[in-house]
Amino acid sequence: MGKEVLFVCGSDAHGTPIVVNAESQGITPTELVERYHDHFDQVFRGMNVEFDYFGSTDAPSNHRRTQEIVQTLVDEGQVYPREIELAYCETCNRFLPDRYVEGICPYCGVPARGDECDQGCGRHLEPGEIKDAVCKVCGHNAEYRKQTHYFFRLSSFQDFLLNYLEGLGGTASARNYASEWVRQELKDWCITRNMSWGVRFPGHDDLVVYVWVDAPIGYISFTEEWCQANGADWRRYWKDGARIIHFIGGDIVYHHCIFWPAMLKGAGYNLPSAVVASGMLKVDDKKFSKSRGYVVWVKDDYLDQGLEPDLLRYYLASYTSHTKEVNFSWKIFGDKVNTELVGALGNFLNRSFTFTAKNFGARVPAGEIDPQVMERIAQAVRETVAGLEEYEFKKAADSIMSLADYGNSYFQTHEPWKMVKTDLPAAGAVVRSCLQIAKALIILMEPFMPSKMAEAWKQMDLEGEARTARFDDAAVPLPEGHALGKPEILFRKMEDSQIEKLDEIFRGRIKAAEGRSGKGKEMEKKMDRISFDQFKSLELRVGKIVEAERIKGSDKLLKLKVDIGEEQRQVVAGIAQAYSPETLVGSEVVMVANLEPAKLFGVESRGMLLAADLDGSAVLLKPEKSVPPGTKVR
């Protein structure tokens, strides 16, 4: 599109998960980080993902830049000390930051990690907030002790963030989610942790900065490292108004749209222009889960099986809208490859090149390119650019594939195989028009499938490289008499046997995971027993849902009105990803009616619905037969 782009990424090297994992393997965090950094780098390269710079947040440059930014915030009065109570494990003799501790979410009352309510309301948890803390390492109950930590005055940025988010580009889901959080409540943010692994907090050898401070600063330090190697000034990007676009997963919107811009504003840096948040990934229509085997490893299960990287790139980009869940299954993958890449795109390119070689000596024939073809190419360029500008890659891919369908239809309708026998010049004009479509397809599809389009470019024997061609070049007419290269088949059909073999590898992972989590795992932890009197203290009732609606800003929670006989209760339930509101009205459910009221996302909840956990998705418990609202469950 003619824009100058610097594309940086890197390994997020710090945080408690790294330390916990390293300790479990008996190696140092440095060894663990270096191992996975190399692995990530190899996989990205194997998938033709070409970063201008792929760094690590443990690099000295990131330590320096993080300390500089934090010190600036301290000097500006945006960071201050406060004494707080933190979970402490006497058995392990240490404070328990983030993933070292588990307990109960203080906002919705469900089990949660130390830094996030990952099973309930999805809220970020500050150190010391979690209730009934338990040490994740030894399993003993933790106690609370006082210690001084440092806080970023996030609350003072509320007005700034509301105005900033109104003009933030990218996906509406990210913008709306963050705006809702800022409007409801914005607490000051604890930015230090009791760990030895990480970036030291300035002036304190016993504290490191929270990983969500130094991780995004990596974007700046990676830019610095690239600029140092290429004789450029990093300030051009982070101080002088460059357009900054973040591509992130949907689960880290809070950090990139609230914490990060507030930090940048406080330290005097450029602000992101857009935040593009993707939907989550499912495998075989199940929630992505390594522990349950619902995972496809790109290296082991894909690249090492001899599959082309471009096929998976196309699948992921064209499956659905960027903001929606992407489901991967080998059957759907095979169908897309055979129908779209083999049957449409590959078929058109091959028949155009082969026909030219056979009937016109492998040279672009003379004749005027059909004006309708040129307009159709211009339309495809406009639609592709629009899709990319809107961060809707499926829209761009669909437009390109639509041009391939048009090319096949054009070739079939004009029947050049008949025309060559009766009107060679007319047949030449048709073929030249088809070759012009082929050139446009290669240029437009190159970002999606760089390897395959490089092969197609070679078959057309065009000057330069497909990767450096501009979209505008798609409409530049092919010169008469231009010699083509040797035509070869680009995409080969995936046979049922191949798909079955790949699916068997996937099923084997599930089976192995089930074996690991079977009877042996059931014995790992004894089930806590309760007395009959304790059970009787629960007031379980059948209720009938009379109203249901989504809670703005949350993708997990629904606000329900439940009739339990003598009254109607407002209940907040984390079932939005399993049920749509309209399908719930009239449903009978089982509810804990004597639970203490709690606020979730600022909405009061006076009860809890019971549901089974099926592969991470909620399945509501319902009576076998219809019973009156308020009926007790015994």
Secondary structure, DSSP 8 states (H G I E B T S, - for coil): -------EEEE---SHHHHHHHHHHTS-HHHHHHHHHHHHHHHHHHTT---SEEEETTSHHHHHHHHHHHHHHHHTT-EEEEEEEEEEETTTTEE--GGGEEEE-TTT-SEEESSB-TTTT--B--TT--EEEEETTT--B-EEEEEEEEEE-GGGGHHHHHHHHHT-EE-HHHHHHHHHHHHH----EE-EES-SSS-EETTEEEEEE-HHHHHHHHHHHHHHHHHHHHT--THHHHTS----EEEEEGGGHHIIIIIHHHHHHHHT----SEEEEE--EEETTEE-BTTTTB---IIIIIGGGT--HHHHHHHHHHSS-TTS-EEE-HHHHHHHIIIIIIIIIIHHHHHHHHHHHHHSTTB---S---HHHHHHHHHHHHHHHHHHHTT-HHHHHHHHHHHHHHHHHHHHHH-HHHHHHH-HHHHHHHHHHHHHHHHHHHHHHTTT-HHHHHHHHHHHT-SS-GGG--GGGGGS---TT-B------------HHHHHHHHHHHHHHHHHHHHHTSHHHHTTS------HHHHHTS-EEEEEEEEEEE-TT-SS-EEEEEE-SS-EEEEEES-TTT--HHHHTT-EEEEE-S---EEETTEEE--EE-EEEETTEEEE---SS---TT-B--
